[in-house]
Amino acid sequence: MGGQINSNNDVQRGFDQAAVISGLTGVQNAVTSGFGDVATALCGGFGTVNSNIANGFAQAQIADSAREIAGLQQSFAAQTATMQGFNNVQSQLANCCCENRAATNDLKYVIATENCADRAAISDGIRDILTSQSMGIQRILDQMCADKIDSKNEKIADLERQITALNSNNYIQNALTAQTQYFLAQYPPTAAATRVA
């Protein structure tokens, strides 16, 4: 969308510049036509001077012709200065167009470079967020796993204590049974003891 707006602006700027150049061309044509009129006036003036000299009014006509020539020279100088001014304006407009194109290209390059930098920064930021989340999740999973291992180890230790206790009870019971049997073997019960029992 931004490229289309820039293109529309460039097209409008082109039409504006074409209108200015067309206007300058019209002024230049008018100035050139004015030079033709000046040349015609000069020829007519000289013809009049020659005619008046021939008729005996030479001095008066020379003075008038000199004033007319001076006026025409001033007009010619003014028209020449005007034409040079318009040529300078036309040159400046053409230079301005080139500078605008160069500035537009520089701006497009800067925008493209900034867009690439923005995309890279966003990509790096997303990567860092995902990496951070992955590390956080991994820490949670590791802790859960460690908790389960600790719980299992506690159960194993408890079972081992129970087995040891049972083994100890069996050992004690076996030892008592053995001692009882030994005692009974050494001191067998008598009939009276048996009746009392």
C-alpha positions in Angstrom: 0.0 0.0 0.0 2.9 2.4 0.9 4.5 1.7 -2.5 1.3 2.6 -4.3 1.1 5.9 -2.4 4.7 6.7 -3.3 4.0 5.8 -7.0 0.9 8.1 -7.0 2.9 10.9 -5.5 5.7 10.4 -8.1 3.1 10.4 -10.9 1.5 13.6 -9.5 4.9 15.2 -9.1 5.7 14.3 -12.8 2.5 16.0 -14.0 3.3 19.1 -11.9 6.8 19.2 -13.4 5.5 18.7 -16.9 3.1 21.7 -16.4 5.9 23.9 -15.1 8.2 22.9 -18.1 5.3 23.5 -20.5 4.8 27.0 -19.0 8.5 27.7 -19.3 8.5 26.6 -22.9 5.6 29.0 -23.6 7.5 31.8 -22.1 10.6 30.9 -24.0 8.6 30.9 -27.3 7.1 34.3 -26.4 10.6 35.7 -25.7 11.9 34.2 -29.0 8.9 35.7 -30.8 9.7 39.0 -29.1 13.2 38.9 -30.6 11.7 38.5 -34.0 9.6 41.6 -33.4 12.6 43.5 -32.2 14.5 42.5 -35.4 11.5 43.6 -37.5 11.3 46.9 -35.5 15.0 47.5 -36.0 14.7 47.0 -39.7 11.7 49.2 -39.9 13.4 51.9 -37.8 16.5 51.8 -40.0 14.4 52.1 -43.1 12.6 55.1 -41.6 16.0 56.7 -40.7 17.3 56.2 -44.2 14.1 57.6 -45.7 14.2 60.7 -43.5 17.9 61.3 -44.2 17.1 61.2 -47.9 14.3 63.8 -47.3 16.5 66.2 -45.4 15.5 65.4 -41.9 18.7 63.5 -41.1 19.7 65.1 -37.8 16.2 64.9 -36.2 15.7 61.4 -37.4 19.2 60.3 -36.2 18.4 61.6 -32.7 15.0 59.8 -32.8 16.6 56.7 -34.2 19.3 56.7 -31.6 16.7 57.0 -28.8 14.7 54.2 -30.5 17.8 52.0 -30.9 18.7 52.7 -27.2 15.1 51.7 -26.2 15.3 48.6 -28.4 18.6 47.7 -26.9 17.2 48.1 -23.4 14.2 46.0 -24.4 16.5 43.4 -26.0 18.7 43.4 -22.9 15.6 43.0 -20.7 14.2 40.2 -22.8 17.6 38.5 -22.9 17.8 38.7 -19.1 14.3 37.4 -18.8 15.1 34.5 -21.1 18.3 33.7 -19.1 16.3 33.9 -15.9 13.7 31.4 -17.3 16.6 29.2 -18.5 18.0 29.3 -15.0 14.6 28.4 -13.5 14.2 25.5 -16.0 17.7 24.3 -15.1 16.9 24.6 -11.4 13.6 22.7 -11.8 15.3 19.9 -13.7 18.0 19.7 -11.0 15.3 19.7 -8.4 13.6 16.8 -10.1 16.9 14.8 -10.1 17.5 15.7 -6.4 13.9 14.6 -5.6 14.4 11.3 -7.4 17.7 10.7 -5.6 16.2 11.7 -2.2 13.2 9.3 -2.9 15.5 6.5 -3.8 17.6 7.2 -0.6 14.4 7.2 1.4 13.2 3.9 -0.1 16.6 2.4 0.8 16.5 3.7 4.4 13.0 2.4 4.8 13.9 -1.0 3.4 17.0 -1.1 5.6 14.9 -0.2 8.7 12.3 -2.8 7.8 15.0 -5.5 7.6 16.4 -4.3 10.9 12.9 -4.3 12.5 12.2 -7.8 11.2 15.5 -9.1 12.5 14.9 -7.5 15.9 11.4 -9.0 16.1 12.7 -12.4 15.0 15.5 -12.2 17.6 13.0 -11.1 20.3 10.6 -14.0 19.5 13.5 -16.4 19.5 14.7 -15.1 22.9 11.1 -15.4 24.3 10.8 -19.0 23.0 14.2 -19.9 24.3 13.4 -18.4 27.7 10.0 -20.3 27.8 11.7 -23.5 26.8 14.3 -23.2 29.5 11.6 -22.4 32.1 9.5 -25.4 31.1 12.6 -27.6 31.1 13.5 -26.4 34.7 9.9 -27.2 35.8 10.1 -30.6 34.2 13.5 -31.3 35.7 12.2 -30.2 39.2 9.1 -32.5 38.8 11.3 -35.4 37.8 13.6 -34.7 40.7 10.6 -34.6 43.1 9.4 -37.9 41.7 12.8 -39.5 42.1 13.1 -38.2 45.7 9.6 -39.6 46.5 10.6 -43.0 44.9 13.8 -43.0 46.9 12.0 -42.2 50.1 9.5 -45.1 49.4 12.4 -47.5 48.7 14.2 -46.4 51.9 11.0 -46.9 53.9 10.5 -50.4 52.4 14.1 -51.2 53.2 13.6 -50.1 56.8 10.4 -52.3 57.0 12.3 -55.3 55.5 15.2 -54.7 57.9 12.7 -54.5 60.8 10.9 -57.7 59.6 14.2 -59.4 59.2 15.2 -58.2 62.7 11.9 -59.5 64.1 12.4 -62.8 62.4 15.9 -63.1 63.7 14.8 -62.3 67.2 11.9 -64.7 67.0 14.1 -67.4 65.6 16.7 -66.7 68.3 14.0 -66.9 71.0 12.6 -70.1 69.6 16.1 -71.6 69.4 16.8 -70.6 73.0 13.4 -71.9 74.1 14.1 -75.2 72.4 17.6 -75.4 74.0 16.1 -74.6 77.4 13.4 -77.2 77.0 16.0 -79.7 75.9 18.1 -79.0 78.9 15.2 -78.8 81.3 12.4 -81.0 80.1 9.1 -80.2 81.7 8.0 -82.6 84.4 4.6 -84.3 84.6 3.6 -82.0 87.5 4.6 -78.9 85.5 2.8 -80.3 82.5 -0.4 -80.8 84.6 -0.1 -77.3 86.0 0.4 -75.9 82.5 
